[in-house]
């Protein structure tokens, strides 16, 4: 069957996934709508029970209690003929009105329950008009007397009627509550059934998707991967046969075409590799010759410079009394230029040799390298009154070239002494800690001084060879020192930069890799990263 054949069998893995996910999405959509409707209905029923029916029942009990209080107050007044017995009667009427208003507000959407309230209010009103008010009017305060038996019978009948109405109202309210609870339970049951059906459907869909992926994707890809592994092991003559869905078969064909292209290019690449080996050997020989040329050129250049300086000095010594001040100044310029050229040639030669000529690698104690650098700078350090603070726990031992690492210390501390503030003794602080950079561990070393500082916009420029921020009349140097530090640190697998957030001077930071046999004080190893 052609990989481009249309139809169900040519459906891609992505197509099968879309079908399964479409079914799952439809189930989720329908189930979500049904659950949302049921949740809304459940919230309505719960709200009706909590906010309407139950408060209405409480208000009905208050209404009934208020009417009973009125009846009791009238009876007490008949017996004692004391106006104080009528206080509960008046209070009961107020409570009755409030309770009736609450019931009407709570059950305004339930006419059947409002009918019970109307019947009670009509009966209570008739009881007051036909019994309570006439009886209260017939009794004189302080003079109890017999009540008309006809009024007593009327009162008794209305009392029985009200009690019957109370029972009817309570029964209807209880029935409304029970109906609401039953409907709420039905909604919850239906909601749980839909959720369970959705969960079962999800489970079946996941199983179906796993089966589709297994048959349509995993098996063909396993076969393709096995063929690719055999080809990678050197069996370039094995042909890849397409299997599986359309897109997997197309991938197989692409891999087969790639195999054929690799086989066709293999011989050419072998020939190219042989040519590259020849070119690499020529390049190594050329680099060696270039190193030798640089060394010889530096000596050949320095010899005439020494002659220029020597003869200019002899000229000044022999004919100095015949020269004016300008002539002596010109001779000084020539001598100074020759000396600067010698220093520049030596610095260039040192810069070109870093990591390429006579490079050694051994265990380097950074404390010993620092001591060597301070020894070389002892005159300038003593003259400037510089103070060098070293880490309390000492510096670690790393793999590298001791001479090159000594040059790093010498340049950084020498710059701190050279570029100091006027009338301020240099103060140099050296700190060290172990930090994690991904899966590798590095020593992070900081050299901080209180000198004139470097503006943030020049933080990268100072590491470029021959880049100077000050004129030669202000500070001596060739502009190679920091470029040399950068090349040495990077040759040892680290990085160096200026901390631009520090503004009280200059703070250099550089890192060196931690190796298995590095040694340092435990306080450094356990310092927070």
VENTAZI-V263032 format. One record per pair of residues at least 24 apart in sequence whose ideal C-beta (glycine too) atoms are under 10 Angstrom apart, sorted by the first residue. I is the first residue (numbers start at 1). GAP is how many residues later the second one is. D is the distance in whole Angstrom. If there is no record, write none. Layout:
i={I:I}
gap={GAP:GAP}
d={D:D}
This chain:
i={1:1:1:2:2:2:3:3:3:3:3:3:3:3:3:3:3:4:4:4:5:5:6:7:9:9:10:10:10:10:11:11:11:11:12:12:12:12:12:12:12:12:12:13:13:13:13:13:13:13:13:13:13:13:13:14:14:14:14:14:15:15:15:15:16:16:16:16:16:16:16:16:17:17:17:17:17:19:19:19:20:20:20:20:20:20:20:20:21:21:23:23:23:23:23:24:24:24:24:24:24:24:24:25:26:27:27:27:27:27:27:27:28:28:28:28:30:30:30:31:31:31:31:31:31:31:32:32:33:34:34:34:34:34:34:34:35:35:35:35:35:35:36:37:37:37:37:38:38:38:38:38:38:38:38:38:38:39:39:39:40:41:41:41:41:41:41:41:42:42:42:42:42:42:42:42:43:43:44:44:44:44:45:45:45:45:45:45:45:45:45:45:46:46:46:46:46:48:48:48:48:48:48:48:48:49:49:49:49:49:49:49:50:51:52:52:52:52:52:52:52:52:52:52:53:53:53:53:53:53:53:53:53:53:53:53:54:54:54:54:55:55:55:55:55:56:56:56:56:56:56:56:56:56:56:56:56:56:56:57:57:57:57:57:57:57:57:58:58:58:58:58:59:59:59:59:59:59:59:59:59:59:59:59:60:60:60:60:60:60:60:60:60:60:60:60:60:60:60:61:61:61:61:61:62:62:62:62:62:62:62:63:63:63:63:63:63:63:63:63:63:63:63:63:63:63:64:64:64:64:64:64:64:64:64:64:65:65:65:65:65:66:66:66:66:66:66:66:66:66:66:66:67:67:67:67:67:67:67:67:67:67:67:67:67:67:67:67:68:68:68:68:68:69:69:69:70:70:70:70:70:70:71:71:71:71:71:71:71:71:73:73:74:74:74:74:74:74:74:74:74:75:75:77:77:77:77:77:77:78:78:78:78:78:78:78:78:78:78:78:79:79:80:80:80:80:81:81:81:81:81:81:81:82:82:82:82:83:83:83:86:86:86:89:89:89:92:93:93:93:96:96:96:97:100:103:103:107:107:110:110:110:112:112:112:113:113:113:113:113:115:115:115:116:116:116:116:116:116:116:116:117:117:119:119:119:119:119:119:120:120:120:120:120:120:121:122:122:123:123:123:123:123:123:123:123:124:124:124:124:126:126:126:126:127:127:127:127:127:127:127:128:130:130:130:130:131:131:131:131:131:132:212:215:215:216:216:216:216:217:217:217:217:218:219:219:219:220:220:220:220:220:220:220:221:221:221:223:223:224:224:224:224:224:224:227:227:227:227:228:228:228:228:231:231:231:231:231:231:236:236:236:236:237:287:287:288:288:290:290:291:291:291:291:291:291:292:294:294:294:294:294:294:295:295:295:295:297:297:297:298:298:298:298:298:298:298:299:299:301:301:301:301:301:301:302:302:302:302:302:302:304:304:305:305:305:305:305:305:305:305:306:306:306:307:308:308:308:308:308:308:309:309:309:309:309:309:309:309:310:310:311:311:312:312:312:313:336:340:340:340:340:341:343:343:343:343:344:344:344:344:344:345:346:346:347:347:347:347:347:347:347:347:347:348:348:348:348:350:350:350:350:350:350:350:351:351:351:351:351:351:351:351:352:353:354:354:354:354:354:354:354:354:354:354:355:355:355:355:355:355:355:356:358:358:359:359:359:359:359:360:360:360:360:360:361:361:361:361:361:362:362:362:362:362:363:363:363:363:363:363:363:363:363:364:364:364:364:364:364:364:364:364:364:364:364:364:364:365:365:365:365:365:365:365:365:365:366:366:366:366:366:366:366:366:366:366:366:366:366:366:366:366:366:366:367:367:367:367:367:367:368:368:368:368:368:369:369:369:369:369:369:369:369:369:369:369:369:369:370:370:370:370:370:370:370:370:371:371:372:372:372:372:372:372:372:373:373:373:373:373:373:373:373:373:373:374:374:374:374:375:375:376:376:376:376:376:376:377:377:377:377:377:377:377:377:380:380:380:380:380:381:381:381:381:381:381:383:384:384:384:384:384:384:384:385:385:385:385:385:385:386:386:386:386:386:386:386:386:386:387:387:387:387:387:387:388:388:388:388:388:388:388:388:388:388:389:389:389:389:389:389:390:390:390:390:390:391:391:391:391:391:391:391:391:391:391:391:392:392:392:392:393:393:393:393:393:393:393:393:393:393:394:394:394:394:394:394:395:395:395:395:395:395:395:395:396:396:396:396:396:396:396:396:396:396:396:396:396:397:397:397:397:397:397:398:398:398:398:398:398:398:398:398:398:398:398:398:399:399:399:399:399:399:399:399:399:400:400:400:400:400:400:400:400:400:401:401:401:403:404:404:404:404:404:404:404:405:405:405:405:406:407:407:407:407:408:408:408:408:408:408:408:408:408:408:408:408:408:408:408:409:409:409:410:410:410:411:411:411:411:411:411:411:411:411:412:412:412:412:412:412:412:412:412:412:413:413:414:414:415:415:415:415:415:415:415:415:415:415:415:415:416:416:416:416:416:416:416:416:417:417:418:418:418:418:418:418:418:419:419:419:419:419:419:419:419:419:419:419:419:420:420:420:420:420:421:421:421:421:421:421:422:424:424:424:424:425:426:426:426:427:427:428:428:429:429:431:431:431:431:432:432:432:432:432:432:433:433:433:433:433:433:433:433:434:434:434:434:434:434:434:434:434:435:435:435:435:435:436:436:437:437:437:437:437:440:440:440:440:441:441:441:441:441:441:442:442:442:442:442:442:442:442:442:443:443:443:443:443:443:443:443:443:444:444:444:444:444:444:444:444:445:445:445:445:445:445:445:445:446:446:446:446:446:446:447:447:447:447:447:447:448:448:448:448:448:448:448:448:449:449:449:449:449:449:450:450:450:451:451:451:452:452:453:453:453:453:453:453:453:454:454:454:454:454:454:454:454:455:455:456:456:456:456:456:457:458:458:459:459:459:459:459:460:460:460:462:462:462:462:463:463:463:463:463:482:485:486}
gap={241:245:248:240:244:247:239:241:242:243:244:245:246:247:248:249:250:242:245:246:241:244:240:239:236:237:235:236:237:239:205:234:235:236:204:205:232:233:234:235:236:237:238:199:200:202:203:204:207:208:231:232:233:234:235:202:203:231:232:233:201:230:231:232:192:193:196:197:199:200:201:229:192:195:196:199:200:189:190:193:185:186:188:189:190:191:192:193:184:188:178:181:182:185:186:174:177:178:180:181:182:184:185:180:175:170:171:173:174:175:177:178:170:173:174:177:164:168:171:163:164:166:167:168:170:171:162:166:161:156:157:159:160:161:163:164:155:156:157:159:160:163:155:150:153:154:157:148:149:150:151:152:153:154:155:156:157:148:149:152:147:142:143:145:146:147:149:150:141:142:143:144:145:146:148:149:141:144:136:139:140:143:134:135:136:137:138:139:140:141:142:143:134:135:138:141:142:58:61:62:128:129:132:135:136:127:128:130:131:132:134:135:130:55:53:54:55:56:57:58:61:124:125:128:53:54:57:60:120:121:123:124:125:126:127:128:52:119:123:126:47:48:50:51:52:43:46:47:48:49:50:51:54:57:61:113:117:120:121:46:49:112:113:116:117:119:120:41:44:45:48:115:39:40:41:42:43:44:45:46:47:48:58:114:39:40:42:43:46:47:53:56:57:60:106:109:110:112:113:38:105:108:109:112:33:34:36:37:38:40:41:29:32:33:34:35:36:37:39:40:54:57:58:61:103:106:32:35:56:98:99:101:102:103:105:106:27:30:31:34:101:25:26:27:28:29:30:31:32:33:34:58:25:26:28:29:32:53:54:56:57:60:61:92:95:96:98:99:24:91:94:95:98:24:26:27:25:26:54:57:58:62:53:56:60:61:84:87:88:91:59:63:53:54:57:58:59:61:62:65:81:60:80:55:58:59:62:64:67:57:58:60:61:66:67:68:69:73:74:77:60:65:59:61:62:64:58:59:60:61:62:63:64:57:59:60:62:53:58:59:46:50:55:39:43:47:32:31:35:39:24:25:28:24:24:66:70:66:69:62:63:66:60:63:64:56:59:60:62:63:53:54:57:49:50:52:53:54:55:56:57:48:52:42:43:45:46:49:50:41:42:45:46:48:49:44:39:43:35:36:38:39:40:41:42:43:34:37:38:41:28:32:35:36:27:28:30:31:32:34:35:30:24:25:27:28:24:25:26:27:28:26:33:29:30:28:29:31:32:27:28:30:31:26:24:25:29:24:25:27:28:29:31:32:27:30:31:25:29:24:25:27:28:31:32:25:28:29:32:24:27:30:31:24:25:27:28:31:32:24:26:27:30:26:69:70:68:69:62:66:58:61:62:65:66:67:65:51:54:55:58:59:63:54:57:58:62:48:51:52:44:47:48:50:51:52:54:46:50:40:41:43:44:47:48:36:39:40:43:44:47:34:37:32:33:34:35:36:37:39:40:32:33:36:31:26:27:29:30:31:33:25:26:27:28:29:30:32:33:25:28:24:27:24:25:26:25:136:132:136:137:138:137:133:134:135:137:122:133:134:135:136:133:132:134:118:119:130:131:132:133:134:136:137:117:118:130:132:53:54:57:130:134:137:138:114:127:129:130:132:133:136:137:135:51:47:50:53:129:130:132:133:134:136:137:46:49:132:133:135:136:137:135:43:45:41:42:44:45:132:40:41:42:43:44:38:39:40:41:131:35:37:38:39:40:34:35:36:37:39:152:154:155:156:31:32:33:34:35:36:37:38:39:40:41:42:128:148:29:30:31:32:33:37:40:154:155:25:28:29:30:31:32:34:36:39:40:42:43:64:66:77:79:146:154:24:27:28:29:30:153:27:29:34:37:38:26:29:31:32:33:34:35:36:37:38:39:40:41:25:35:36:38:39:40:43:60:35:38:30:31:33:34:35:37:38:32:33:34:35:36:37:38:39:40:41:32:35:36:39:31:35:30:31:33:34:37:38:32:33:34:36:37:39:40:41:33:34:37:38:46:32:33:35:36:45:47:34:32:33:34:36:40:41:42:32:35:39:40:41:42:27:30:31:34:39:40:41:42:63:38:39:40:41:42:63:25:28:29:38:39:40:41:42:59:61:38:39:40:41:42:59:38:39:40:41:42:38:39:40:41:42:54:55:129:130:132:133:39:129:131:132:39:40:127:128:129:130:131:132:133:134:38:125:126:127:129:130:35:36:37:48:50:125:126:129:36:38:47:49:116:118:119:122:123:124:125:128:129:46:118:120:121:122:123:45:47:94:95:96:114:115:116:117:119:120:121:122:93:94:113:114:115:116:117:118:119:88:89:91:92:93:94:112:113:115:87:90:91:85:80:81:83:84:85:87:88:83:84:87:107:82:74:77:78:81:37:39:73:76:77:78:79:80:81:84:86:88:100:102:104:36:38:76:71:74:75:66:69:70:71:72:73:74:77:97:33:35:37:69:70:73:84:94:96:98:34:36:63:67:32:34:36:39:47:60:62:66:67:70:91:93:31:32:33:34:35:89:90:92:32:34:33:34:52:57:58:59:63:30:32:33:34:35:50:51:55:56:58:86:87:29:30:31:32:85:28:29:30:31:32:84:30:26:27:28:81:25:24:25:79:24:78:77:78:76:78:76:78:93:96:80:88:89:91:92:95:87:90:91:92:93:94:95:96:80:84:86:90:91:92:93:94:95:76:79:92:93:94:78:93:58:74:76:77:92:53:71:73:74:72:73:74:77:84:88:51:52:53:68:69:70:71:72:87:51:67:68:69:70:71:75:77:81:50:65:66:67:68:80:83:85:44:49:51:63:64:65:66:67:53:56:61:62:63:64:49:59:60:61:62:63:51:54:56:57:58:59:60:61:53:55:56:57:58:59:54:55:56:53:54:55:53:54:45:49:50:51:52:53:54:28:44:46:48:51:52:53:54:43:45:42:43:44:45:47:43:40:42:38:39:40:41:47:37:38:40:24:36:44:46:24:26:33:34:35:26:25:24}
d={9:9:9:10:9:9:6:10:9:6:9:9:4:5:10:8:6:7:9:8:7:10:9:10:8:8:8:5:10:9:9:7:7:9:9:10:10:5:5:4:8:10:9:8:7:10:5:5:9:9:8:5:9:6:7:10:10:9:10:7:10:8:8:9:10:8:5:8:9:6:9:7:7:7:8:9:9:10:10:9:6:9:6:5:10:10:6:9:8:8:8:10:6:8:10:10:8:7:10:5:9:9:8:10:10:9:6:10:5:8:10:7:7:9:8:10:9:9:10:6:8:7:4:10:8:10:10:8:10:8:8:10:5:10:9:9:9:6:10:6:7:8:10:9:10:9:10:10:5:8:10:6:4:9:10:7:10:9:10:7:10:8:9:10:5:10:9:9:9:6:10:10:5:6:10:7:10:10:10:10:9:9:10:6:8:10:6:4:9:9:6:9:9:10:6:9:10:10:9:9:9:10:6:9:9:9:7:10:5:7:10:7:10:8:9:5:7:9:8:8:10:9:10:9:8:8:9:9:7:9:5:5:10:9:6:9:9:9:7:9:7:9:9:5:10:10:8:5:10:9:4:5:8:7:9:10:6:8:9:9:9:9:8:5:8:9:7:9:9:10:10:10:8:5:8:9:4:5:9:9:7:9:9:10:7:10:9:6:10:10:9:8:8:9:8:6:7:9:6:8:9:10:8:9:6:8:8:4:9:8:9:10:8:6:9:9:4:6:9:7:8:7:9:9:9:8:9:9:8:8:9:9:5:10:8:8:8:8:9:9:10:8:4:7:8:4:4:9:9:6:9:9:7:9:9:6:9:8:10:9:6:8:10:9:6:10:10:8:8:9:9:9:9:9:8:9:9:7:8:8:8:7:10:8:9:8:8:9:6:8:9:10:9:9:8:5:9:6:7:10:8:9:9:10:8:6:6:9:9:6:9:9:6:7:9:9:6:10:9:10:10:6:10:10:9:7:5:7:6:6:6:4:8:10:7:8:9:10:6:9:10:7:10:9:8:8:10:9:8:10:9:8:7:9:9:9:9:9:9:9:10:7:7:10:8:8:6:7:10:6:10:10:9:7:9:6:4:9:9:6:8:9:7:9:10:10:5:8:8:9:7:5:7:9:6:10:10:9:6:10:5:5:10:9:6:10:8:10:7:9:9:6:9:10:8:7:9:4:7:8:7:9:5:8:9:7:4:9:9:6:9:9:10:9:9:6:5:10:8:7:8:9:7:10:8:7:9:3:7:10:4:8:9:8:7:9:10:9:9:7:10:7:6:7:10:8:8:9:9:10:7:10:9:9:10:10:6:8:9:9:7:5:7:8:8:10:10:9:9:10:10:8:8:7:5:10:9:10:8:6:6:8:9:7:9:9:8:9:10:9:9:5:7:7:5:10:9:9:9:8:9:10:6:10:10:9:8:6:6:8:10:9:10:9:5:8:10:5:5:10:8:8:9:7:9:7:8:8:5:10:9:8:5:9:9:4:6:9:8:9:9:10:10:10:10:7:10:9:8:9:10:7:10:9:9:6:9:9:10:5:9:8:10:9:10:9:10:9:5:9:4:8:9:7:9:10:8:7:10:9:8:8:7:10:10:7:10:6:10:7:5:7:10:10:9:9:6:9:10:7:10:5:6:9:6:8:8:7:8:9:4:9:9:9:9:10:6:9:8:8:9:5:8:8:9:6:6:6:10:9:10:7:8:8:7:5:8:7:9:9:9:7:9:8:10:9:7:6:7:5:7:5:9:9:5:9:9:9:9:7:8:5:9:8:10:8:10:10:9:4:6:7:7:9:10:7:10:9:8:9:8:8:8:8:9:9:6:5:9:9:10:9:9:8:9:9:8:9:9:10:6:9:9:5:4:9:8:6:9:7:9:8:10:5:9:8:7:9:9:8:9:9:5:10:8:8:9:5:8:8:4:4:9:9:6:8:10:8:8:7:9:10:8:9:9:6:9:8:9:6:10:6:6:10:7:10:9:7:5:8:10:8:9:10:6:8:9:9:9:5:9:6:10:7:6:10:10:9:4:8:10:8:7:5:8:6:4:7:6:9:7:7:5:7:9:10:7:9:10:9:8:5:8:7:10:10:7:7:4:7:9:9:9:9:5:9:9:9:6:6:5:9:9:10:9:8:9:7:10:8:7:9:8:10:7:3:7:4:5:9:10:9:8:9:7:5:9:8:8:10:6:8:8:7:9:8:7:8:5:9:8:8:10:5:6:3:8:7:9:10:9:8:6:5:7:7:10:7:10:9:5:7:8:7:10:6:9:9:8:9:9:8:10:5:10:8:8:9:10:8:5:9:9:7:9:10:8:8:8:10:9:10:9:5:9:7:8:7:9:7:8:10:9:6:8:6:9:9:10:8:5:9:10:5:7:9:10:8:10:7:10:10:8:9:9:10:9:10:9:4:7:10:6:5:9:10:10:5:9:8:8:7:9:9:6:9:7:8:9:7:9:8:8:10:9:9:9:6:7:9:8:9:7:9:4:8:6:8:7:9:8:8:8:10:10:6:8:7:9:8:5:5:8:9:9:8:10:7:10:9:7:8:8:5:7:9:10:7:6:6:9:8:9:7:8:10:10:9:7:6:9:9:8:9:10:10:9:10:10:10:10:10:8:9:10:6:9:10:9:6:9:10:4:8:7:6:9:8:6:6:8:6:10:7:8:9:9:9:4:10:5:10:8:9:10:9:9:10:7:8:8:4:9:9:9:9:9:7:9:10:4:7:6:6:10:8:9:6:5:8:6:8:8:8:9:7:8:5:9:10:10:8:10:9:9:9:7:6:7:7:8:9:6:7:5:8:10:8:7:5:8:8:8:7:8:7:7:4:8:9:10:9:5:5:8:9:6:4:9:10:5:6:8:8:10:8:7:8:5:5:9:10:6:8:10:9:5:10:9:10:9:8:10:4:9:9:9:9:10:7:4:9:5:10:8:8:10:9:7:10:10:9:10:7:8:8:9:8:9}
